[in-house]
Amino acid sequence: MLKTRIIPCLDVADGRVVKGVNFVGLRDAGDPVDAAIAYDAAGADELCFLDINATHENRGTMFDLVTRTAEHCYIPLTVGGGVRTVADVRALLLAGADKVSFNSAAVANPDVIAEAADHFGSQCIVCAIDAKTVSPGKWEIFTHGGRKSTGIDAVEFARTVAAKGAGEILLTSMDRDGTKQGFNLPLTRAISDAVSVPVIASGGVGNLDHLVDGVIEGGASAVLAASIFHFGEYTVHEAKQHMAAAGIPMRLS
């Protein structure tokens, strides 16, 4: 059986790791390369770097940071933020990323997912979906760091990008981001049930039971968290032990 992955997420702005609530009110959480090295040593299964202002500020992603991180870390690294083209994917993979995440660019043109998957394989193409609840059982995609509404249904969009070749979906509930109230489980389950590719649950982790819920109730293949790890509330090892005790297959060595 495939193991469930724990993925610390490093939101990066101005060269620093930051964390906010509902995508605003950011506070500093340290140097990204130092944090990545620490998470690698702590047993994280993967890492995710998101340049949270890249699309909003209309610039590319942080290649130097990716290169420095890849030199020191041996776990898979997913990088997103400002990724627009196949050329961007190539540059990030050459810099040391293992997977590259599209967000706003895929919403504007889902065919970029197909083009990138054709060039590099679905295994390294991620589609990030930032969704807000608009009514019970309905979720809408927002882009540009949560600043722009699209009117696009999140579940239908997930089906579209999976069909176009996205190897996995990074699903963030904007309602829950940074709130520590737990994942949006109805949203997570709806997306997980709609696609055959792995879904990474993101947004809202406040305790270790929330990680368990994301897998058992939400159907996620991986769980992503930031605050609980960045500020020392829990270790990755504690999270893995807790999930394993709940019957979830984990990589513990």
N, C-alpha and C positions, 0 to 999 in steps of 0.2 A: 504494500500500500504506500502511496506517495506520502511523504512527510509534510506536515503543515509548516509553513515558513513564518518566522518572525522577522520583520523588516523595520528597523529604525529609520525614520525619515528625517533628513536634514534639509529644512527649508533655508535657503541661502539668499541673503540680500546684502549688497555692498560688502561681499567677501566674508560675512559672518553668518553663523547659524542663528536663526531667529524663530520665535514661536509666538503666535497670537491667539485670539479667540474670534471665530467667524471671519477669519482672513484679515483682521485688523488688530490694532493695539499690540504691535510686535515688541518683544523683549529679547535681549541678547542671550544666546545660549552657547557662545564659545566659538573657537576656531574650527572650521569644518574638517580640515585634514586631521587635526588632533582628535576630534570626535570620531572620525571614521576609523582611525587606528585603534581607539579604545573599544569601539563596537566590534571590530574584527577580533580583537583579543578576547572580548566578552562572550563570543560564540554566536553573534547574530548570523542569520542564514544569508541575508543579503542586506544591501544598503540602498537607499534611494536619496539622490540629490535633486532637489527642485529649486531652480532659480526663479523665485516667485515673482520677480518684477520684470523678467526679460521681455515677455510679450507686451505688457503694459507700457514698458519704456521703449518698445520697438527696437530691440537689439538681440544679438545672438547669445549663445550660452557660454558658460565659463570653462573654456577648454583647459586653461592652465591649472585650474583647481582639480579638474578631472585627472589630468596627467599626474599631478603631485599625489593625489589620493591613490591612484592605481599603482604607483611605485611602492606604496607601503601596505596595501591591503590585498588580500587574496580571496575575499568573498565577492560574489557577483555585485556589480554596481550598475544601478539604473539611473539614468540622468534625463531630466526634462526641464522645460522652461525655455521658450523662444525657439523651439525646434520647428522648422517650417518646411524643409526640403530634404530630398534624398542626400544632397551634398552635406547638409547639417548632420545627418545620421552617420555618414561615412567619416566625417571629421571627428565626431564624438567617439565612434568605435576605435578609430586610430589613436585617439587620445587615451584610450584605456577603458571606456565604458563597455559593459557587457550587453546592456539593453538600453534602448533610447525610447523616451516617452513623448508622444505627440499629445497635444491638448487642443488649444485654440485653432491651430492650423488644420487639424483633422475635422473639427466642427465646420470650418469654412469650406473644406474640400476633403471629404472622406477618401477620395481616390489616392491621396498622398499615402495613406496606410497601405493600400494595395501596391503602389509603386515601391515603397520602401521594403515591404515584405517580399516582393519579387526580386529585389536586388540583394537583400541580406538574409532573408529567411524570417518566417514569423516568430521564431524563437527569440529574436532580439528586438521585436517591435511591440511596444506597449502603447495602449491608448488610455490616457487619463481622462476621467469623466468627473467633473465637479457639478453636483446636482443639488438643487433645493426643492423642498416639498412645496407644491403649489396648491394641492388639495389632497384629501385622503386618498392614498394609493396612486398619486400622480406626482412625478418629479420632473423638473425642467433643468436643462443644462445651462450653466453660466460659464462665460469665458473671460479671458484677460484678468486672471487672478480673482475671479468672482465678481468682476465689475460690470459685465455686460450680460443681460438676459438674451436668450436666443429664441425662445418659444419652442425649442426642440424637446421632444419627449425622451427622457434618459434611457428608458428600457428599449425603445425602438432604435435609438442611436447605438446602443450597445450591440444589438443584433446586427446592425449595418456594419460596424467596424470589425466585428468578429468575422462576418462573412467576407470582408475585404482582406482579411489576413492578419489582424492584430493577434499576437500570441497570448496576450493577457490584458486584462482591464484593471486599471488602478482607479477604484471608485471612492470618491470622497464625498461624504455628506456635509454640505456647507452649513446646514442647520446645526450639526453637532461638532464641527471643527473647533477644537480647543476647549469645549465645554465640560469635558470629563463626565458626560452623562451616558456614555456608551455609544456604540455604532447605531446608525439608523437601520435597524434590523429588517423592517419591511422593504426598504429600498435595496439593501444588500441581498436579501432573498429573491426579490423580483429580478434583479440583474443576474444573479447566479443561476436562477432557473431558466433565464432567457437565452443564455449562451453556453457553449460547450467548452470554452477556454477558461483558464483559471481567473478568478476574481480576487483582487487584493482589497480587503476592507480597510477603509481609512476614515478618520474623523470622529473624535469623541471619546477615545479611550481614557478612562480615569482610574480603573483598577484591573486586576488580573482576570476577574470574572468576565469583564467586557470582552477580553480576547477570546475566551472560551465561547461566549455567546455568538461572536462573529462567525465562528466556524460551525458550531452545532446548530444554531438557530438561523444564522444568515447564509450558511452554505459557502462561505469564503474558503479559498484554498490557501490564503496567506493573510496575515494581519499586520497592519502598519501602525506604528505609534511613534509619538515624538515626546510630548511633555513628560510622560511617566518615566521615560528613560533619561532624557536630557537633564532633568533636575534631580535625579537620584532617588526618586520615590521607589522604584523597583529596578532590579537588574534584569538583563536578558535571561540569565540562568534561572532566576526566580520565576520569570514568566513561563519559561519552557517547562520547568518542574510542575508548575500549577496546571498547565494545559495537559501535560502527560498524565497527571493524576486524574484529570477529567476524562481520560480515555482517548485523547487526541494523539495520533502518531507524531512524535517530534524527533528531531535529530539532537541527541543529548550529549554526544561525545565531542 
